[in-house]
Amino acid sequence: MKLLIASDIHGSAECTRRLIERYCAEKADKMLLLGDILYHGPRNALPGEYDCPSTAAMLNELKNDIFCVRGNCDAEVDQMVLEFPITSDYMCLPWQGRMIFATHGHRYGPHYLPPLEELDLLLCGHTHVPACEKLPGGGIYCNPGSVSIPKGGSDCGYMTLSDGLLCWKKLDGSVYMNYEMK
């Protein structure tokens, strides 16, 4: 199975369109969104083609394929227009014999770890900066960066997870970083 992991769309219809094109081209089985889906937040500039209704409509077409956690810019009113659950602060996913803890990153993250003894992968967005770091105890912290408002000199992008291989990709599908989970 293949998982496409993305974060921080912030209402960009243009980037959502490109992400969905990549989801289809990747032939991923599920999409995991790590929060900040519609609103751009008070600290961010408006992303390209800021259009929350269109962004919601495009994602709703994939509602049966999406797992999602709440970001710090997501509100209960967003759940009224999105047809897949977004109100959980985190989720634990068993994935191909591994334990994944998925969260936005504003509550749990590499510097404030979730209360799990066995954790293979901690997935967070929030910083808009791609990352891959070993955690105390042997787990891995990964951040896919941002779909629409990249920071730290990064590009708009996402990640994939398939057969223990994590790939960071730009929205054109080109790979710029890999990590093989052992």
C-alpha positions as CSV (number, residue, x, y, z in Angstrom):
1,M,0.0,0.0,0.0
2,K,1.1,3.6,-0.7
3,L,0.3,6.6,1.4
4,L,0.6,10.2,0.2
5,I,1.3,12.6,3.1
6,A,0.7,16.3,2.9
7,S,0.2,19.3,5.2
8,D,-0.5,23.0,5.2
9,I,-2.7,23.5,2.1
10,H,-4.1,26.7,3.6
11,G,-6.9,27.1,1.1
12,S,-4.9,27.2,-2.1
13,A,-7.1,25.8,-4.8
14,E,-4.2,25.8,-7.3
15,C,-1.9,23.7,-5.0
16,T,-4.8,21.4,-4.1
17,R,-5.4,20.7,-7.8
18,R,-1.7,19.9,-8.2
19,L,-1.7,17.7,-5.1
20,I,-4.7,15.7,-6.3
21,E,-3.0,15.3,-9.7
22,R,0.0,13.9,-7.9
23,Y,-2.2,11.7,-5.7
24,C,-3.7,10.1,-8.9
25,A,-0.3,9.9,-10.7
26,E,1.3,8.3,-7.6
27,K,-1.6,5.7,-7.5
28,A,-1.6,6.1,-3.7
29,D,-4.1,4.1,-1.7
30,K,-4.8,6.9,0.9
31,M,-4.0,10.5,1.5
32,L,-3.0,11.6,5.0
33,L,-3.5,15.4,5.6
34,L,-1.7,16.8,8.6
35,G,-3.9,19.8,9.1
36,D,-4.3,23.5,8.1
37,I,-6.5,22.6,5.3
38,L,-8.6,25.8,4.5
39,Y,-7.6,28.9,6.4
40,H,-4.3,30.6,5.8
41,G,-3.8,31.8,9.4
42,P,-2.8,35.3,10.6
43,R,0.9,34.7,10.3
44,N,0.9,33.6,6.6
45,A,0.5,35.6,3.4
46,L,-2.4,34.4,1.2
47,P,-1.3,31.4,-0.9
48,G,-1.8,31.4,-4.6
49,E,-5.4,31.1,-5.8
50,Y,-6.8,31.3,-2.2
51,D,-10.2,29.8,-2.6
52,C,-11.5,27.8,0.4
53,P,-14.8,26.6,-1.2
54,S,-13.0,25.2,-4.2
55,T,-10.3,23.6,-2.1
56,A,-13.0,22.0,0.1
57,A,-15.0,20.8,-3.0
58,M,-11.9,19.2,-4.6
59,L,-10.9,17.4,-1.4
60,N,-14.5,16.3,-0.7
61,E,-14.4,14.3,-4.0
62,L,-11.7,12.2,-2.4
63,K,-13.4,12.0,1.0
64,N,-13.3,8.2,1.2
65,D,-9.5,8.2,0.6
66,I,-8.5,10.9,3.1
67,F,-7.3,10.6,6.7
68,C,-6.9,14.0,8.4
69,V,-5.9,15.6,11.6
70,R,-6.7,19.2,12.8
71,G,-4.1,21.9,12.5
72,N,-3.8,25.1,14.5
73,C,-5.6,27.0,11.7
74,D,-8.5,24.5,11.4
75,A,-11.8,25.3,13.1
76,E,-15.0,23.5,13.8
77,V,-16.7,25.6,11.0
78,D,-14.3,23.9,8.5
79,Q,-15.8,20.6,9.4
80,M,-19.1,21.9,8.2
81,V,-17.8,22.2,4.6
82,L,-15.4,19.2,4.6
83,E,-17.0,15.8,4.2
84,F,-14.2,13.8,5.9
85,P,-13.3,14.1,9.6
86,I,-10.7,16.8,10.5
87,T,-11.3,17.5,14.2
88,S,-8.9,15.0,15.8
89,D,-5.7,16.5,17.1
90,Y,-3.9,13.2,16.3
91,M,-4.3,9.7,15.0
92,C,-2.4,6.5,15.5
93,L,-2.2,4.4,12.4
94,P,-0.9,0.9,12.2
95,W,0.8,0.8,8.8
96,Q,2.4,-2.3,7.4
97,G,3.6,-3.5,10.7
98,R,4.6,0.0,11.9
99,M,3.1,2.5,14.3
100,I,2.5,6.0,12.9
101,F,1.6,8.9,15.1
102,A,0.1,11.6,12.8
103,T,-0.5,15.1,14.1
104,H,-0.2,18.7,12.9
105,G,2.8,19.5,15.1
106,H,1.6,22.4,17.2
107,R,0.9,20.2,20.3
108,Y,3.1,17.1,19.7
109,G,6.3,17.2,17.8
110,P,9.9,16.2,17.9
111,H,10.5,18.4,21.0
112,Y,7.3,17.3,22.7
113,L,6.8,13.7,21.9
114,P,3.5,11.9,22.1
115,P,3.0,9.4,25.0
116,L,3.7,6.3,23.1
117,E,6.4,3.7,23.9
118,E,6.5,2.1,20.5
119,L,6.6,4.7,17.8
120,D,8.1,4.1,14.4
121,L,7.1,7.3,12.7
122,L,6.0,10.7,14.0
123,L,4.4,12.7,11.2
124,C,4.0,16.5,11.7
125,G,3.3,19.5,9.5
126,H,3.0,23.0,11.0
127,T,6.5,24.4,10.4
128,H,6.2,24.3,6.6
129,V,9.8,23.0,6.5
130,P,10.5,19.4,5.3
131,A,12.4,17.3,7.9
132,C,13.6,13.9,8.7
133,E,15.2,13.2,12.1
134,K,15.9,10.3,14.4
135,L,14.0,10.4,17.7
136,P,15.2,9.3,21.1
137,G,14.1,5.6,21.3
138,G,14.6,4.9,17.7
139,G,11.6,6.4,15.9
140,I,11.7,8.9,13.1
141,Y,10.2,12.4,12.9
142,C,9.2,13.5,9.4
143,N,7.6,16.7,8.1
144,P,6.4,16.8,4.5
145,G,6.7,20.6,4.3
146,S,3.9,22.7,3.0
147,V,1.7,22.1,-0.1
148,S,1.1,25.9,-0.6
149,I,3.3,28.1,1.7
150,P,6.8,26.5,1.9
151,K,9.3,28.0,4.3
152,G,13.0,27.7,5.0
153,G,13.9,27.7,1.3
154,S,11.9,24.6,0.5
155,D,9.5,24.1,-2.4
156,C,5.7,23.3,-2.3
157,G,5.6,19.6,-1.8
158,Y,4.4,16.3,-0.1
159,M,5.7,12.9,0.9
160,T,4.9,9.3,0.0
161,L,5.4,6.2,2.2
162,S,5.5,2.8,0.5
163,D,7.2,-0.4,1.5
164,G,9.2,1.4,4.2
165,L,10.5,4.1,1.8
166,L,9.7,7.7,2.6
167,C,10.1,10.1,-0.4
168,W,9.9,13.9,-0.3
169,K,8.6,15.3,-3.5
170,K,7.9,18.7,-5.1
171,L,4.4,19.2,-6.5
172,D,5.8,18.3,-10.0
173,G,6.5,14.8,-8.6
174,S,10.3,15.1,-8.6
175,V,12.0,13.5,-5.6
176,Y,14.5,15.6,-3.6
177,M,15.0,13.4,-0.5
178,N,14.5,9.7,0.5
179,Y,14.7,7.9,3.8
180,E,14.5,4.1,4.0
181,M,13.0,2.9,7.3
182,K,14.8,-0.2,8.5
